[in-house]
Amino acid sequence: MPYVAIQVTREGVSRQQKEQLIQGVTQLLLDVLNKDPKLTHVVIQEIDTDNWGFAGEQVSRMRERNKSI
């Protein structure tokens, strides 16, 4: 039973885009690993940019700074 977790920042990922991700990942696991799509689980988690950071900085702060340039 494959389980795939996709984490993205919460910035307007549409329902259609999520559906495409779920279908695409499921198909990839079938094509590459021959995994049964009926047993494949895909979870998409949307993370607020205040709760996502890298290089020691919140993504929300980076975006604010870049808007002012």
C-alpha positions as CSV (number, residue, x, y, z in Angstrom):
1,M,0.0,0.0,0.0
2,P,1.9,3.1,-1.2
3,Y,1.4,6.3,0.7
4,V,2.6,9.5,-0.8
5,A,2.5,12.8,1.1
6,I,2.8,16.1,-0.9
7,Q,3.3,19.3,1.0
8,V,2.8,22.7,-0.7
9,T,2.4,26.2,0.6
10,R,-1.1,27.4,0.9
11,E,-1.2,29.8,-2.0
12,G,-4.1,29.0,-4.2
13,V,-3.5,25.4,-5.4
14,S,-6.8,24.7,-7.1
15,R,-9.0,21.6,-6.7
16,Q,-8.2,20.7,-10.4
17,Q,-4.4,20.9,-9.7
18,K,-4.7,18.7,-6.7
19,E,-6.7,16.2,-8.7
20,Q,-4.0,16.2,-11.3
21,L,-1.3,15.6,-8.7
22,I,-3.3,12.7,-7.2
23,Q,-3.9,11.1,-10.6
24,G,-0.3,11.7,-11.8
25,V,1.4,10.3,-8.7
26,T,-0.9,7.3,-8.8
27,Q,-0.1,6.6,-12.4
28,L,3.6,7.0,-11.8
29,L,3.5,4.4,-9.1
30,L,1.7,2.1,-11.4
31,D,4.1,2.7,-14.3
32,V,7.3,2.5,-12.3
33,L,6.6,0.1,-9.4
34,N,3.5,-1.7,-10.8
35,K,1.5,-0.7,-7.7
36,D,-2.3,-1.2,-7.7
37,P,-4.0,2.2,-8.0
38,K,-6.8,0.9,-5.7
39,L,-4.2,0.6,-2.9
40,T,-2.3,3.9,-3.5
41,H,-3.0,6.7,-1.1
42,V,-2.0,10.3,-1.9
43,V,-2.3,13.1,0.7
44,I,-1.9,16.8,-0.1
45,Q,-1.1,19.0,2.9
46,E,-1.3,22.8,2.5
47,I,1.0,24.6,4.8
48,D,0.6,28.3,5.7
49,T,3.7,30.3,4.6
50,D,4.2,31.4,8.2
51,N,4.8,27.7,9.0
52,W,7.2,27.1,6.2
53,G,10.8,28.3,6.1
54,F,14.2,27.7,4.7
55,A,17.6,29.3,5.0
56,G,16.6,30.5,8.5
57,E,13.6,32.5,7.3
58,Q,9.8,32.2,7.0
59,V,8.5,32.0,3.5
60,S,5.9,34.7,4.3
61,R,8.7,37.2,5.3
62,M,10.7,36.3,2.1
63,R,7.6,37.0,0.0
64,E,6.9,40.3,1.8
65,R,10.5,41.4,1.2
66,N,10.5,40.5,-2.5
67,K,7.2,42.4,-3.1
68,S,8.9,45.6,-2.0
69,I,11.7,45.3,-4.5
